């Protein structure tokens, strides 16, 4: 699994480093789903015995680092402008500008809400998506375990497929649930589940 993670990281770098369009398209087909699959592979049913401990550990492992680095990038924004890493003429998210103290505070508060605006923090979309995949999957599993239903795995499979269909509809319709990458999480839950089954 560590080899797969390393492979996935290398593919992310290649995909974002100006690889030819055909290669980038190929890499984008699997490089991020691979991380959801690996996360599902390491999920254990015993986590439902202490859900709050599981949630706390996921918040510590996903939310806390994203806040630390996200706010760090906000605080470094004006320095990046001085170093010409960001530009007032062009950029991945459009031209940038120097932040006032008020903007720094507002953008730091947004980071606390999983809302990122910094170019360097673009990769952090994955953190809320994975966090909500974990939460969705453990809630589905805990509910089915609580009611002691027969054919639990078949019903969990059906619920995961339903969640994926809802997520796919939301993505295609462009309507709701873009907050906190919930649209991505709904679809990625199925990939996570396949990793869990594997």
GIFEN-V947311 format. One record per residue. N is the residue number from 1. PSI is psi in whole degrees, -180 to 180 (* if undefined). OMEGA is omega in whole degrees, 0 to 359 (* if undefined). D_FIRST is the distance of its C-alpha to the first C-alpha in whole Angstrom. Layout:
N_PSI_OMEGA_D_FIRST / N_PSI_OMEGA_D_FIRST
//
This chain:
1_-36_178_0 / 2_-35_177_4 / 3_-40_178_5 / 4_-42_178_5 / 5_-45_179_6 / 6_-42_179_9 / 7_-44_179_10 / 8_-42_180_10 / 9_-43_178_12 / 10_-41_180_14 / 11_-37_177_15 / 12_-46_181_16 / 13_-47_180_19 / 14_-43_182_20 / 15_-28_182_21 / 16_5_185_23 / 17_24_177_24 / 18_31_176_27 / 19_157_177_25 / 20_148_187_28 / 21_-43_181_28 / 22_-40_179_27 / 23_-42_179_24 / 24_-44_179_23 / 25_-42_179_24 / 26_-46_180_21 / 27_-41_182_19 / 28_-18_178_20 / 29_-28_188_19 / 30_-15_192_15 / 31_-41_178_14 / 32_-41_174_15 / 33_-32_179_14 / 34_-40_180_10 / 35_-38_176_10 / 36_-40_179_12 / 37_-46_180_10 / 38_-40_179_7 / 39_-41_177_10 / 40_-35_179_11 / 41_-37_183_9 / 42_-2_178_9 / 43_138_180_13 / 44_140_180_15 / 45_-24_181_19 / 46_-15_179_20 / 47_-28_182_20 / 48_-11_178_23 / 49_-26_178_25 / 50_78_186_25 / 51_-42_184_25 / 52_-37_177_26 / 53_-41_178_24 / 54_-46_181_21 / 55_-43_180_23 / 56_-41_180_24 / 57_-36_178_20 / 58_-37_176_19 / 59_-42_179_22 / 60_-36_183_22 / 61_-24_184_18 / 62_-48_184_19 / 63_-49_184_23 / 64_-49_178_24 / 65_-37_181_22 / 66_-35_177_23 / 67_-46_181_27 / 68_-50_181_27 / 69_-38_180_26 / 70_-48_178_28 / 71_-36_176_31 / 72_-44_180_30 / 73_-35_176_30 / 74_-46_181_33 / 75_-28_180_35 / 76_-3_186_34 / 77_-53_183_36 / 78_-34_175_39 / 79_-42_178_38 / 80_-33_175_36 / 81_-45_179_39 / 82_-35_182_41 / 83_3_181_38 / 84_23_172_39 / 85_-40_170_35 / 86_154_183_36 / 87_150_175_39 / 88_6_180_42 / 89_-30_181_42 / 90_168_178_39 / 91_167_181_35 / 92_-40_178_32 / 93_18_182_34 / 94_175_180_37 / 95_148_180_40 / 96_-179_179_39 / 97_168_177_42 / 98_138_180_42 / 99_141_170_42 / 100_170_177_44 / 101_-38_180_44 / 102_-41_179_44 / 103_-39_178_41 / 104_-44_179_39 / 105_-47_182_40 / 106_-43_181_39 / 107_-32_175_36 / 108_-39_177_35 / 109_-39_177_35 / 110_-38_178_34 / 111_-39_178_30 / 112_-24_180_31 / 113_18_180_31 / 114_29_178_28 / 115_115_185_30 / 116_141_179_29 / 117_-11_184_32 / 118_139_179_31 / 119_-41_182_30 / 120_-16_182_27 / 121_12_183_26 / 122_-34_182_25 / 123_-17_185_21 / 124_-2_173_22 / 125_-29_185_22 / 126_-32_184_19 / 127_-55_178_19 / 128_-35_179_22 / 129_-49_180_20 / 130_-39_178_17 / 131_-45_181_20 / 132_-27_172_22 / 133_-48_177_19 / 134_-47_183_18 / 135_-43_179_22 / 136_-48_185_23 / 137_-41_181_20 / 138_-31_176_21 / 139_-45_177_25 / 140_-47_182_25 / 141_-42_181_23 / 142_-40_179_26 / 143_-47_181_29 / 144_-37_178_28 / 145_-36_183_28 / 146_-41_183_31 / 147_0_175_33 / 148_49_185_32 / 149_148_176_32 / 150_158_180_32 / 151_44_185_29 / 152_-42_184_27 / 153_-39_179_24 / 154_-40_180_26 / 155_-39_177_28 / 156_-41_177_24 / 157_-46_180_23 / 158_-41_180_27 / 159_-40_179_27 / 160_-42_178_23 / 161_-42_178_25 / 162_-44_178_28 / 163_-41_179_26 / 164_-42_180_25 / 165_-43_178_28 / 166_-46_179_30 / 167_-42_179_27 / 168_-42_178_28 / 169_-44_181_31 / 170_-44_180_31 / 171_-46_183_30 / 172_-33_181_32 / 173_-22_181_35 / 174_31_186_34 / 175_-87_191_36 / 176_177_171_34 / 177_22_173_31 / 178_-12_178_30 / 179_130_178_30 / 180_24_177_27 / 181_30_180_25 / 182_-34_179_26 / 183_-43_178_26 / 184_-42_182_23 / 185_-39_181_22 / 186_-44_180_24 / 187_-42_184_22 / 188_-19_178_18 / 189_-36_179_19 / 190_-42_179_19 / 191_-42_176_16 / 192_-44_181_14 / 193_-40_178_16 / 194_-36_175_15 / 195_-39_178_11 / 196_-43_179_13 / 197_-34_184_15 / 198_*_*_12
//
